[in-house]
Amino acid sequence: MTEQKDPLLIARWAKNLSELDREIARLALLCQVRILDPGVIERVLQKDTSVCGTPNPLAFARLHDMLMMHFAIREKAADALGQVQTVVIEDYIIERLKKSFPDSGEWPPA
C-alpha cells in the first residue's frame, strides 16, 4: 500500500525547489552557462569556470553555492516526499525553466 503525501507538504517542497532553481537559472544566464547541457552541472560543482561564456566570478561562485544548496534540499525533499514525488517536482520545474530560460541548455540531452 502506498502512503499518500500531504498536498501542502508537496507544495512547500515544490515552491522551495522552484525558487532555488529559478535563481540557479538566472545566475547561469548571467554567466552564460548552459546549465542543463550534459556534464555542465558537474563542472560547475567542480568550480570549472571554462563552462562560462562570459567571466563573472561573483555570479559563478553564487551559482556553485546555489547548486550545492539545491542538492542538499533535494535530498531532504526525497527523504520527506519519496524519490518518485521529488522527480515529478523536478521534471515540472525543469519544464517551466526551459520555457522561461530557453538558453539554459537541453534536458534531457538529445
ROMI-255315 format. One line per field, with one value per atom (N, C-alpha, C, O): atom name; x, y, z. Coordinates in Angstrom, 3 decimals. Layout:
name <- CA / ...
x <- X / ...
y <- Y / ...
z <- Z / ...
END
This chain:
name <- N / CA / C / O / N / CA / C / O / N / CA / C / O / N / CA / C / O / N / CA / C / O / N / CA / C / O / N / CA / C / O / N / CA / C / O / N / CA / C / O / N / CA / C / O / N / CA / C / O / N / CA / C / O / N / CA / C / O / N / CA / C / O / N / CA / C / O / N / CA / C / O / N / CA / C / O / N / CA / C / O / N / CA / C / O / N / CA / C / O / N / CA / C / O / N / CA / C / O / N / CA / C / O / N / CA / C / O / N / CA / C / O / N / CA / C / O / N / CA / C / O / N / CA / C / O / N / CA / C / O / N / CA / C / O / N / CA / C / O / N / CA / C / O / N / CA / C / O / N / CA / C / O / N / CA / C / O / N / CA / C / O / N / CA / C / O / N / CA / C / O / N / CA / C / O / N / CA / C / O / N / CA / C / O / N / CA / C / O / N / CA / C / O / N / CA / C / O / N / CA / C / O / N / CA / C / O / N / CA / C / O / N / CA / C / O / N / CA / C / O / N / CA / C / O / N / CA / C / O / N / CA / C / O / N / CA / C / O / N / CA / C / O / N / CA / C / O / N / CA / C / O / N / CA / C / O / N / CA / C / O / N / CA / C / O / N / CA / C / O / N / CA / C / O / N / CA / C / O / N / CA / C / O / N / CA / C / O / N / CA / C / O / N / CA / C / O / N / CA / C / O / N / CA / C / O / N / CA / C / O / N / CA / C / O / N / CA / C / O / N / CA / C / O / N / CA / C / O / N / CA / C / O / N / CA / C / O / N / CA / C / O / N / CA / C / O / N / CA / C / O / N / CA / C / O / N / CA / C / O / N / CA / C / O / N / CA / C / O / N / CA / C / O / N / CA / C / O / N / CA / C / O / N / CA / C / O / N / CA / C / O / N / CA / C / O / N / CA / C / O / N / CA / C / O / N / CA / C / O / N / CA / C / O / N / CA / C / O / N / CA / C / O / N / CA / C / O / N / CA / C / O / N / CA / C / O / N / CA / C / O / N / CA / C / O / N / CA / C / O / N / CA / C / O / N / CA / C / O / N / CA / C / O / N / CA / C / O / N / CA / C / O / N / CA / C / O / N / CA / C / O / N / CA / C / O / N / CA / C / O / N / CA / C / O
x <- 0.840 / 0.000 / 0.883 / 1.802 / 0.618 / 1.414 / 0.879 / -0.328 / 1.794 / 1.426 / 1.100 / 1.859 / -0.018 / -0.403 / 0.365 / 0.452 / 0.912 / 1.653 / 0.723 / -0.192 / 0.978 / 0.216 / 0.431 / 1.570 / -0.654 / -0.506 / 0.178 / 0.895 / -0.035 / 0.628 / 2.127 / 2.919 / 2.507 / 3.929 / 4.581 / 5.680 / 3.910 / 4.424 / 4.561 / 5.568 / 3.547 / 3.582 / 4.722 / 5.369 / 4.965 / 6.053 / 7.411 / 8.228 / 7.655 / 8.918 / 9.046 / 10.123 / 7.953 / 7.977 / 8.309 / 9.098 / 7.718 / 7.978 / 9.437 / 10.084 / 9.962 / 11.356 / 12.310 / 13.218 / 12.099 / 12.967 / 12.803 / 13.782 / 11.581 / 11.329 / 12.030 / 12.664 / 11.924 / 12.582 / 14.100 / 14.758 / 14.634 / 16.074 / 16.531 / 17.534 / 15.805 / 16.186 / 16.031 / 16.780 / 15.070 / 14.924 / 16.153 / 16.634 / 16.649 / 17.858 / 19.070 / 19.927 / 19.149 / 20.232 / 20.181 / 21.218 / 19.006 / 18.866 / 19.269 / 19.919 / 18.884 / 19.239 / 20.760 / 21.335 / 21.398 / 22.855 / 23.558 / 24.567 / 23.025 / 23.600 / 23.494 / 24.409 / 22.404 / 22.221 / 23.248 / 23.824 / 23.475 / 24.473 / 25.873 / 26.650 / 26.174 / 27.498 / 27.543 / 28.602 / 26.402 / 26.252 / 26.693 / 27.478 / 26.162 / 26.408 / 25.164 / 24.067 / 25.323 / 24.190 / 24.021 / 24.435 / 23.403 / 23.355 / 22.724 / 23.076 / 21.812 / 21.142 / 21.812 / 21.351 / 22.897 / 23.638 / 24.347 / 24.712 / 24.543 / 25.179 / 26.544 / 27.385 / 26.745 / 28.030 / 28.301 / 29.273 / 27.468 / 27.746 / 27.566 / 28.387 / 26.524 / 26.316 / 27.507 / 27.981 / 27.994 / 29.142 / 30.362 / 31.122 / 30.548 / 31.695 / 31.559 / 32.553 / 30.340 / 30.134 / 30.420 / 31.048 / 29.963 / 30.212 / 31.708 / 32.151 / 32.490 / 33.947 / 34.632 / 35.859 / 33.823 / 34.298 / 35.101 / 36.076 / 34.679 / 35.315 / 34.699 / 33.619 / 35.378 / 34.842 / 34.891 / 34.393 / 35.480 / 35.540 / 34.149 / 33.991 / 33.151 / 31.787 / 31.098 / 30.011 / 31.722 / 31.133 / 31.386 / 32.479 / 30.362 / 30.510 / 31.030 / 31.525 / 30.920 / 31.415 / 31.912 / 31.283 / 33.031 / 33.545 / 32.682 / 32.386 / 32.295 / 31.552 / 31.817 / 30.982 / 32.989 / 33.404 / 32.399 / 32.184 / 31.792 / 30.837 / 29.589 / 29.127 / 29.049 / 27.855 / 28.162 / 27.333 / 29.356 / 29.722 / 29.862 / 29.417 / 30.477 / 30.616 / 29.234 / 29.001 / 28.343 / 26.971 / 26.242 / 25.501 / 26.449 / 25.855 / 26.317 / 25.506 / 27.591 / 28.132 / 27.437 / 26.984 / 27.360 / 26.746 / 25.269 / 24.779 / 24.565 / 23.136 / 22.931 / 21.969 / 23.833 / 23.740 / 23.982 / 23.300 / 24.946 / 25.195 / 23.947 / 23.562 / 23.330 / 22.121 / 20.981 / 20.207 / 20.881 / 19.839 / 19.938 / 18.933 / 21.135 / 21.297 / 21.001 / 20.471 / 21.336 / 21.017 / 19.501 / 18.963 / 18.823 / 17.368 / 16.691 / 15.706 / 17.215 / 16.633 / 16.696 / 15.752 / 17.819 / 17.968 / 16.939 / 16.346 / 16.735 / 15.741 / 14.331 / 13.494 / 14.069 / 12.752 / 12.512 / 11.417 / 13.527 / 13.389 / 13.123 / 12.352 / 13.755 / 13.502 / 12.063 / 11.412 / 11.575 / 10.238 / 9.130 / 8.077 / 9.360 / 8.292 / 8.450 / 7.475 / 9.658 / 9.954 / 10.597 / 10.395 / 11.367 / 12.115 / 11.199 / 11.469 / 10.125 / 9.240 / 8.598 / 8.603 / 8.051 / 7.408 / 8.419 / 8.100 / 9.642 / 10.685 / 11.047 / 11.250 / 11.131 / 11.423 / 10.295 / 10.560 / 9.055 / 7.915 / 8.027 / 7.813 / 8.359 / 8.524 / 9.654 / 9.495 / 10.792 / 11.934 / 11.611 / 11.986 / 10.927 / 10.559 / 9.681 / 9.859 / 8.751 / 7.856 / 8.663 / 8.458 / 9.574 / 10.389 / 11.270 / 11.379 / 11.895 / 12.768 / 11.988 / 12.476 / 10.794 / 9.972 / 9.640 / 9.698 / 9.296 / 8.995 / 10.230 / 10.142 / 11.387 / 12.613 / 13.039 / 13.537 / 12.847 / 13.200 / 12.376 / 12.865 / 11.140 / 10.294 / 10.733 / 10.754 / 11.082 / 11.490 / 12.915 / 13.228 / 13.780 / 15.196 / 15.581 / 16.261 / 15.165 / 15.388 / 16.858 / 17.167 / 17.762 / 19.186 / 19.922 / 21.151 / 19.171 / 19.796 / 20.336 / 20.993 / 20.076 / 20.563 / 19.409 / 18.242 / 19.742 / 18.736 / 18.689 / 19.726 / 17.484 / 17.310 / 16.023 / 14.989 / 16.018 / 17.209 / 18.035 / 17.517 / 19.315 / 20.170 / 19.673 / 19.165 / 19.832 / 19.367 / 20.221 / 19.975
y <- -1.180 / 0.000 / 1.240 / 1.343 / 2.179 / 3.388 / 4.436 / 4.563 / 5.175 / 6.216 / 7.500 / 7.915 / 8.128 / 9.400 / 10.521 / 10.562 / 11.412 / 12.545 / 13.747 / 13.927 / 14.550 / 15.763 / 16.744 / 17.111 / 17.176 / 18.111 / 19.424 / 20.010 / 19.884 / 21.115 / 20.911 / 21.804 / 19.747 / 19.420 / 19.357 / 19.877 / 18.726 / 18.641 / 20.042 / 20.359 / 20.869 / 22.237 / 23.046 / 23.833 / 22.852 / 23.589 / 23.203 / 24.073 / 21.902 / 21.457 / 21.921 / 22.338 / 21.852 / 22.300 / 23.783 / 24.193 / 24.588 / 26.035 / 26.311 / 27.128 / 25.634 / 25.837 / 25.493 / 26.262 / 24.337 / 23.929 / 24.842 / 25.160 / 25.265 / 26.136 / 27.481 / 27.967 / 28.076 / 29.369 / 29.242 / 30.091 / 28.200 / 27.979 / 27.736 / 28.298 / 26.908 / 26.599 / 27.798 / 27.937 / 28.660 / 29.883 / 30.783 / 31.391 / 30.864 / 31.642 / 31.006 / 31.718 / 29.690 / 28.986 / 29.323 / 29.607 / 29.299 / 29.625 / 31.069 / 31.357 / 31.973 / 33.387 / 33.571 / 34.281 / 32.938 / 33.038 / 32.393 / 32.906 / 31.276 / 30.623 / 31.548 / 31.604 / 32.260 / 33.212 / 34.337 / 34.741 / 34.839 / 35.901 / 35.454 / 36.227 / 34.188 / 33.640 / 33.027 / 32.603 / 32.981 / 32.324 / 30.858 / 30.374 / 30.178 / 28.758 / 28.001 / 28.275 / 27.058 / 26.224 / 25.092 / 23.954 / 25.450 / 24.624 / 23.253 / 22.307 / 23.117 / 21.840 / 20.952 / 19.840 / 21.438 / 20.594 / 19.484 / 19.680 / 18.331 / 17.204 / 17.571 / 18.160 / 17.212 / 17.393 / 18.774 / 18.961 / 19.750 / 21.129 / 21.308 / 21.965 / 20.743 / 20.891 / 20.336 / 20.960 / 19.167 / 18.575 / 19.486 / 19.611 / 20.120 / 21.013 / 22.262 / 22.750 / 22.790 / 23.940 / 23.529 / 24.279 / 22.344 / 21.867 / 21.704 / 21.816 / 21.438 / 21.323 / 22.682 / 22.771 / 23.731 / 25.120 / 25.322 / 26.073 / 24.647 / 24.759 / 25.944 / 25.823 / 27.075 / 28.290 / 28.262 / 29.182 / 27.223 / 27.150 / 26.928 / 27.056 / 26.601 / 26.436 / 27.787 / 27.853 / 28.853 / 30.199 / 30.793 / 30.679 / 31.422 / 32.145 / 33.548 / 34.185 / 34.031 / 35.348 / 35.290 / 34.654 / 35.945 / 35.887 / 36.722 / 37.887 / 36.113 / 36.789 / 36.006 / 35.211 / 36.233 / 35.421 / 35.412 / 34.370 / 36.541 / 36.589 / 35.765 / 34.999 / 35.924 / 35.168 / 33.674 / 32.845 / 33.332 / 31.919 / 31.285 / 30.158 / 32.005 / 31.479 / 31.274 / 30.274 / 32.199 / 32.066 / 30.911 / 30.171 / 30.755 / 29.636 / 28.308 / 27.411 / 28.194 / 26.987 / 26.738 / 25.627 / 27.773 / 27.637 / 27.270 / 26.461 / 27.853 / 27.551 / 26.103 / 25.451 / 25.606 / 24.207 / 23.272 / 22.257 / 23.614 / 22.811 / 22.800 / 21.758 / 23.957 / 24.058 / 23.263 / 22.612 / 23.321 / 22.561 / 21.079 / 20.449 / 20.525 / 19.101 / 18.755 / 17.681 / 19.649 / 19.411 / 19.426 / 18.563 / 20.394 / 20.489 / 19.325 / 18.779 / 18.946 / 17.832 / 16.541 / 15.752 / 16.342 / 15.150 / 15.150 / 14.116 / 16.303 / 16.409 / 16.201 / 15.580 / 16.723 / 16.537 / 15.055 / 14.541 / 14.383 / 12.949 / 12.169 / 11.210 / 12.572 / 11.910 / 12.155 / 11.250 / 13.378 / 13.740 / 13.241 / 12.815 / 13.292 / 13.003 / 11.667 / 11.095 / 11.181 / 9.999 / 10.398 / 11.506 / 9.489 / 9.757 / 10.060 / 10.978 / 9.298 / 9.458 / 10.844 / 11.521 / 11.269 / 12.584 / 13.695 / 14.689 / 13.535 / 14.540 / 14.647 / 15.752 / 13.528 / 13.543 / 14.225 / 14.974 / 13.981 / 14.643 / 16.158 / 16.905 / 16.608 / 18.042 / 18.597 / 19.645 / 17.911 / 18.385 / 18.461 / 19.427 / 17.461 / 17.480 / 18.692 / 19.358 / 18.959 / 20.117 / 21.419 / 22.290 / 21.547 / 22.757 / 22.923 / 24.023 / 21.843 / 21.916 / 22.376 / 23.204 / 21.853 / 22.275 / 23.763 / 24.464 / 24.243 / 25.674 / 26.524 / 27.567 / 26.080 / 26.849 / 26.869 / 27.883 / 25.761 / 25.727 / 26.744 / 27.321 / 26.970 / 27.973 / 29.388 / 30.272 / 29.607 / 30.934 / 31.285 / 32.452 / 30.277 / 30.473 / 29.528 / 28.530 / 29.819 / 28.877 / 28.633 / 27.646 / 29.483 / 29.304 / 28.543 / 28.570 / 27.866 / 27.173 / 25.801 / 25.163 / 25.341 / 24.035 / 23.081 / 23.457 / 21.873 / 20.869 / 19.798 / 19.289 / 19.462 / 18.368 / 17.649 / 18.307 / 16.357 / 15.525 / 15.732 / 16.199 / 15.383 / 15.589 / 14.798 / 13.685 / 15.394 / 14.755 / 13.575 / 12.923
z <- 0.000 / 0.000 / 0.000 / 0.813 / -0.898 / -0.979 / -0.021 / 0.180 / 0.557 / 1.509 / 0.757 / -0.119 / 1.089 / 0.465 / 1.147 / 2.374 / 0.372 / 0.913 / 1.024 / 0.221 / 2.025 / 2.274 / 1.116 / 0.828 / 0.446 / -0.676 / -0.285 / -1.096 / 0.931 / 1.376 / 1.538 / 1.234 / 2.012 / 2.140 / 0.762 / 0.566 / -0.180 / -1.552 / -2.150 / -2.782 / -1.945 / -2.483 / -1.874 / -2.565 / -0.585 / 0.080 / -0.502 / -0.803 / -0.660 / -1.241 / -2.684 / -3.110 / -3.440 / -4.838 / -4.920 / -5.771 / -4.050 / -4.046 / -3.700 / -4.354 / -2.671 / -2.281 / -3.418 / -3.730 / -4.033 / -5.143 / -6.345 / -7.020 / -6.619 / -7.763 / -7.599 / -8.536 / -6.433 / -6.197 / -6.311 / -6.912 / -5.743 / -5.803 / -7.239 / -7.679 / -7.958 / -9.338 / -10.260 / -11.227 / -9.973 / -10.762 / -10.570 / -11.526 / -9.349 / -9.078 / -9.757 / -10.280 / -9.756 / -10.456 / -11.938 / -12.538 / -12.536 / -13.961 / -14.233 / -15.238 / -13.340 / -13.516 / -13.453 / -14.277 / -12.488 / -12.366 / -13.558 / -14.042 / -14.023 / -15.205 / -16.412 / -17.234 / -16.520 / -17.612 / -17.514 / -18.524 / -16.315 / -16.117 / -16.533 / -17.092 / -16.247 / -16.577 / -17.973 / -18.435 / -18.640 / -19.935 / -19.848 / -20.662 / -18.839 / -18.626 / -19.066 / -18.580 / -19.974 / -20.423 / -19.404 / -19.624 / -18.298 / -17.099 / -17.319 / -16.615 / -18.265 / -18.471 / -19.513 / -19.772 / -20.112 / -21.047 / -20.268 / -19.109 / -20.890 / -20.199 / -19.620 / -20.299 / -18.357 / -17.697 / -17.145 / -16.413 / -17.476 / -17.068 / -15.560 / -14.920 / -14.993 / -13.554 / -12.786 / -11.836 / -13.193 / -12.525 / -12.615 / -11.654 / -13.773 / -13.948 / -13.089 / -12.550 / -12.952 / -12.070 / -10.626 / -9.879 / -10.234 / -8.872 / -8.602 / -7.459 / -9.665 / -9.536 / -9.708 / -9.745 / -9.810 / -9.956 / -11.243 / -11.267 / -12.302 / -13.611 / -14.356 / -14.934 / -14.342 / -14.958 / -16.481 / -17.130 / -17.056 / -18.519 / -19.130 / -20.344 / -18.321 / -18.835 / -19.031 / -19.606 / -18.561 / -18.663 / -20.042 / -20.597 / -20.576 / -21.835 / -21.614 / -22.544 / -20.393 / -20.031 / -18.590 / -17.744 / -18.305 / -16.938 / -15.983 / -16.250 / -14.889 / -13.837 / -12.553 / -12.123 / -11.939 / -10.790 / -9.632 / -9.013 / -9.337 / -8.221 / -8.524 / -7.679 / -9.721 / -10.100 / -10.188 / -9.815 / -10.682 / -10.789 / -9.402 / -9.186 / -8.467 / -7.106 / -6.480 / -5.801 / -6.702 / -6.180 / -6.871 / -6.224 / -8.177 / -8.916 / -8.305 / -8.072 / -8.055 / -7.420 / -6.081 / -5.804 / -5.262 / -3.942 / -4.037 / -3.249 / -4.984 / -5.153 / -5.611 / -5.204 / -6.453 / -6.868 / -5.685 / -5.541 / -4.847 / -3.652 / -2.766 / -2.236 / -2.612 / -1.810 / -2.439 / -1.737 / -3.770 / -4.470 / -4.119 / -3.791 / -4.186 / -3.923 / -2.464 / -2.181 / -1.542 / -0.131 / 0.085 / 0.779 / -0.503 / -0.366 / -1.077 / -0.581 / -2.231 / -2.979 / -2.163 / -2.154 / -1.483 / -0.652 / 0.483 / 0.789 / 1.097 / 2.173 / 1.627 / 2.281 / 0.424 / -0.195 / -0.478 / -0.249 / -0.971 / -1.261 / 0.018 / 0.011 / 1.109 / 2.394 / 2.859 / 3.380 / 2.669 / 3.150 / 2.236 / 2.711 / 0.926 / -0.036 / -0.746 / -1.233 / -0.803 / -1.593 / -2.903 / -3.400 / -3.449 / -4.679 / -5.863 / -6.637 / -6.006 / -7.165 / -7.172 / -8.200 / -6.042 / -5.982 / -6.229 / -6.880 / -5.712 / -5.913 / -7.391 / -7.896 / -8.083 / -9.519 / -10.287 / -11.227 / -9.909 / -10.557 / -10.392 / -11.347 / -9.194 / -8.938 / -9.794 / -10.422 / -9.829 / -10.612 / -12.098 / -12.762 / -12.624 / -14.044 / -14.357 / -15.376 / -13.479 / -13.656 / -13.640 / -14.486 / -12.681 / -12.576 / -13.808 / -14.349 / -14.251 / -15.427 / -16.653 / -17.422 / -16.839 / -17.989 / -17.914 / -18.924 / -16.730 / -16.564 / -16.824 / -17.470 / -16.321 / -16.510 / -17.974 / -18.462 / -18.672 / -20.097 / -20.876 / -21.848 / -20.465 / -21.130 / -20.763 / -21.620 / -19.498 / -19.042 / -19.440 / -19.677 / -19.513 / -19.824 / -20.962 / -20.721 / -22.187 / -23.287 / -23.621 / -24.289 / -23.188 / -23.466 / -22.363 / -22.303 / -21.492 / -20.367 / -20.728 / -19.906 / -21.927 / -22.346 / -22.554 / -22.446 / -22.848 / -23.204 / -22.122 / -21.697 / -21.682 / -20.730 / -21.043 / -21.150 / -21.196 / -21.177 / -22.446 / -23.461 / -22.383 / -23.554 / -24.757 / -24.628 / -25.907 / -27.153 / -27.516 / -28.530
END
